[in-house]
């Protein structure tokens, strides 16, 4: 298998600790160009070799590359799981596909303001000067609230 320059010099100790945390035995290095050696699953020594050309990445090959790939993937997965998004003062609107009359919003969505979540309804209106603008309405979300229904708001004179 061809060699790969996967592991940056600055990440060597972190990768070594990952191996130890996985219960993998770290072995003494052999030769001047090895920077890390460990015992693979089948008991085979796995070396990471220093690139003689002075690059910033260490060379791995064969099975050793798979260990480095697993470590990179575990770091990425852990990082993604720990990310928390601050949605305060942010929101989103989507076109109201169920709109059947002008009283219903053109778009709907939700937002967060000062830690509270709100439903947003938006209507496209025209000003007296002929400029288009968005008129917004906010309704605080709670366990029982939902955005205003998309059903028509009938305004007829039937008394029942």
N, C-alpha and C positions, 0 to 999 in steps of 0.2 A: 504494500500500500504506500502511496506517495506521502511524503512528509507535509505537515501543515504548520503554519506559524499562527497558532491559536491563542496562546497564553501570553499576555503582556507581562513584562518583567515586574511591574508594580503589583501584580495580583498573585504572585507565586506563593506568598505566605498564606493568603486567604484560601487559595486552592488546597494547599497542604493541610490546613485546618479542616477543610471540608472532607478530605480523605479520612482524616483521623476521626471526625464526627460520624462518618459512615462505617467506622469499625475496620477500616483498611489499614494494614500495617505499612508504615513508612520505613523504607530500607536505607542503609547507607549508600551514598553515591559511589559510582565506579568511574574512574577516569576524570580528566580535567574538564570535560565538556558537559558532564551530567550535572544538572542542578537539582533534580528530584527523582527519586526512584521509589516505587511502592510495589507491593505484592498484589497482582491481579486476582481475579476470581478463581482461575485455575492454578494459582500459585506461581504464575509466571511473572518475573520482574517487569515492571512497566517504567521505562525511563522517559524523562523530558530532557532534551539535550539543548544546551546553549547554542545559539546560532553563532558560528565562528565569524560571521561577517559583521558582527557588532550591531545587529538590529535590536529593536525594542521588544520583539516577541521571541518566545522560546519555541523550538521545533518539537512537534510531537508526530508520531506516526503509528500506524496500526491500531491496536487496541487502546493505547494510551490516549489517542484522540477521542475515543468514545467517552472516556472518563471526563475529559475536559468539556466535551459537548454537554454531558449530563450536568456538570457543575454550572455551566453557563445557563442552561435551561432552568435549573432550580433557582438560580439567582433572579432570572427574569420573572419566573412564576411567583416567587416570593415578593418581588418588588411590585408586581401588578396587584397582588392580593392586599398589600399594605397601603396602596395609594388611596387617599381619601380626597374627594373632590369638594371644594368649597363652592357651593352653588348659590351662596348668599348674593342677593342683588342681581340674579340671573334668571332667565326664563326662556320659554320656547313657545312658539305659536305654529299651529298647523292649519292648513286650509280646511274649512268646514265643508266636507263633501256632501253632507246631508241637508244643506241649506235649501229651503223651498220658498222663502219670502224675505223681504227687506228687513224685517224685524229680527231675524236670526243673525247671529254673528257671522262675518266672513271667515273668521279664523278663531281658533280656540287653543288653549294651552294651559301651562302652569308656570309659576315662578316662586322664588323664595325671597322674602324681604325681611331683614332683621330676624332671621331664624324661623319665621312663620311661612307656611306654604299657602299659596293662593291659586285659585283658578283664574284664568284670564279669558275674556271674550273681547273680540276686536271687530269693529265695523268700519268699512271704508266709506268715508263721507266726502262731500264736496263743500268747500267754504263758499261764502258769498262772492269771493273774488275768483271762484272757479278752480281753486287749488284742491287737490285730493289730500286727505289726511286720514289718520287712524284714530278712531275714538275707542278708548279702552274702558273696560269694567273689570273690577277685581272682586272676587268672592273668596273669603277665607275658607280654606279646606279644614274639615274636621272629619271624624269617623263617619258621620252620616251625610256629609255634603258631597254633591256631585256637580259638575258643571251644568249650567242651565240646559234643559232638554232641547233637542233640535226640532221638536214638533212645532207646528205652526201656532202662533199666538192669535187665535180667532178673535175677532173684534166685531162680532155680528150682534144683532139685537134679539136673538132667540132667548126667551126668559128662563130656560132650564139648563 
